[in-house]
Amino acid sequence: MRLRTAVNLADVRELARRRLPRPVFDMVDGGADDELTLARNEAAFRGLLLSPRPFEDVTRVDPSVRLFGRRLSLPVLLAPTGGGRIAHRRAELAVAAAARGQDTVYVQSTVTGYPLEEVARAGGGGLWYQLYLPASRDETRAMVARVAAAGYRALVLTVDTPVFGGRERDRRNGFSLPLRPSPRMLLHGASRPAWAVEFLRGNLPTRRDGRLSAWATQRQILASPRPVTWDDLAFVRDLWDGPLVIKGVLRAQECRRILDCGADGLIVSNHGGRQLDGVPATVEALPAVVEAVGGRVPVLLDGGVRRGTDVLKAVALGATAVLVGRPYLYGLAAGGQAGVERVLELLGAEFTRAMALTGCRTVADIDAGLLLPPR
Ligand SMILES: Cc1cc2nc3c(=O)[nH]c(=O)nc-3n(C[C@H](O)[C@H](O)[C@H](O)COP(=O)(O)O)c2cc1C
């Protein structure tokens, strides 16, 4: 099987599994503790039943959506993921270029292998930026100014990472970032020579192009995740003029206060099951958040989206759009920019088909009436 012949996202995951050394694949694929939430994210989508609407003329289907004034080809964005450079040499640059080519948004993570300005250029000005708070207010001010100057359209503040979740696969594999050439890692690398050659070509430290400094920043951020307080939220809101989106909301209680602080959007997310294990699947948490927000701002969702029908189910429950994380990292590992594009093409084709099969001409036609039991 190759990228071209991969028929769904599970196939692309399998390609990534064959390409990457086990500890690297596990770092991307794994979740926290017993991985209950990781599994539940996907299982909850599978548990939702669809109730198609017949007698609709669906010869033409338009899967595009508008978000913060921009038209996206699909209600599917690329979630922020750190450390892509272990999956592919061009990492964030390849993902940004793919998002640009497919008319969607890539949310660039603070944890990055390339300077944020370079990624912004690769994305053609359409990207969003995900912020992990730097250690001090001065650094935060400087960072947000840098993000604005680079042309990022929206700022995403992740609030579910006061400390890192317990990633047991990584501990078992002796894996940590930045990757160090331990004897064990060299052995794993030798079992995947194509990956190893690429990795070495792309990651030998050099001061010329800023790679070393980007890597150093990553180390610093990885070493010190920070809680985000209400004060921090207000502080960041003051610094940033564009849309501000809060990522990592799982319950209704705080929604009103988040909106009162001036947030322009929410992402229902459990970090792909990588933080607190034992929280609900995001599609289970979505309805309460949608109700609490009451249409004031867009609500997005990520976690476990692997099929076009998953996208449709999330939209039916009130999400404006979804984001995917691991699926495009599998694509990136399997084939760089072309792999990310393939993932978006597959999801786009599945989503468009699901719209036609449920009788929806536009994304606005997707509603809770398409789910069983009726809501
Ligand atoms: C390898 C990896 C790295 C991630 N890094 C970040 C990050 O730096 N910042 C962040 O807000 N979320 C991060 N996430 C979480 C994703 O943004 C997203 O919430 C999650 O991947 C969605 O679930 P899915 O992988 O099932 O699509 C990461 C996820 C993965 C798999």
The ligand as an SDF file (V2000), in Angstrom:
LIG
                    3D

 31 33  0  0  0  0  0  0  0  0999 V2000
    1.8160   14.4890   18.7850 C   0  0  0  0  0  0  0  0  0  0  0  0
    0.8270   15.4940   19.2980 C   0  0  0  0  0  0  0  0  0  0  0  0
    1.2740   16.7310   19.7370 C   0  0  0  0  0  0  0  0  0  0  0  0
    0.3610   17.6900   20.1990 C   0  0  0  0  0  0  0  0  0  0  0  0
    0.8300   18.9300   20.5660 N   0  0  0  0  0  0  0  0  0  0  0  0
   -0.0610   19.8960   20.9250 C   0  0  0  0  0  0  0  0  0  0  0  0
    0.3960   21.2150   21.1930 C   0  0  0  0  0  0  0  0  0  0  0  0
    1.5790   21.5280   21.0850 O   0  0  0  0  0  0  0  0  0  0  0  0
   -0.5280   22.1200   21.5730 N   0  0  0  0  0  0  0  0  0  0  0  0
   -1.8660   21.8270   21.6930 C   0  0  0  0  0  0  0  0  0  0  0  0
   -2.6710   22.6880   22.0470 O   0  0  0  0  0  0  0  0  0  0  0  0
   -2.3190   20.5770   21.4150 N   0  0  0  0  0  0  0  0  0  0  0  0
   -1.4590   19.6160   21.0280 C   0  0  0  0  0  0  0  0  0  0  0  0
   -1.9210   18.3630   20.7200 N   0  0  0  0  0  0  0  0  0  0  0  0
   -3.3690   18.0880   20.7610 C   0  0  0  0  0  0  0  0  0  0  0  0
   -4.0340   18.3950   19.4130 C   0  0  0  0  0  0  0  0  0  0  0  0
   -4.0580   19.7820   19.1730 O   0  0  0  0  0  0  0  0  0  0  0  0
   -5.4840   17.9040   19.3560 C   0  0  0  0  0  0  0  0  0  0  0  0
   -6.1840   18.3990   20.4820 O   0  0  0  0  0  0  0  0  0  0  0  0
   -5.6160   16.3770   19.3010 C   0  0  0  0  0  0  0  0  0  0  0  0
   -4.5690   15.7980   18.5590 O   0  0  0  0  0  0  0  0  0  0  0  0
   -6.9610   16.0090   18.6740 C   0  0  0  0  0  0  0  0  0  0  0  0
   -7.1790   14.6390   18.7100 O   0  0  0  0  0  0  0  0  0  0  0  0
   -6.8860   13.6510   17.4660 P   0  0  0  0  0  0  0  0  0  0  0  0
   -5.4130   13.4530   17.4370 O   0  0  0  0  0  0  0  0  0  0  0  0
   -7.6540   12.4340   17.8430 O   0  0  0  0  0  0  0  0  0  0  0  0
   -7.4000   14.3210   16.2050 O   0  0  0  0  0  0  0  0  0  0  0  0
   -1.0330   17.3920   20.2580 C   0  0  0  0  0  0  0  0  0  0  0  0
   -1.4640   16.1420   19.8180 C   0  0  0  0  0  0  0  0  0  0  0  0
   -0.5650   15.1970   19.3270 C   0  0  0  0  0  0  0  0  0  0  0  0
   -1.0900   13.8820   18.8310 C   0  0  0  0  0  0  0  0  0  0  0  0
  1  2  1  0
  2  3  1  0
  2 30  2  0
  3  4  2  0
  4  5  1  0
  4 28  1  0
  5  6  2  0
  6  7  1  0
  6 13  1  0
  7  8  2  0
  7  9  1  0
  9 10  1  0
 10 11  2  0
 10 12  1  0
 12 13  2  0
 13 14  1  0
 14 15  1  0
 14 28  1  0
 15 16  1  0
 16 17  1  0
 16 18  1  0
 18 19  1  0
 18 20  1  0
 20 21  1  0
 20 22  1  0
 22 23  1  0
 23 24  1  0
 24 25  2  0
 24 26  1  0
 24 27  1  0
 28 29  2  0
 29 30  1  0
 30 31  1  0
M  END
$$$$
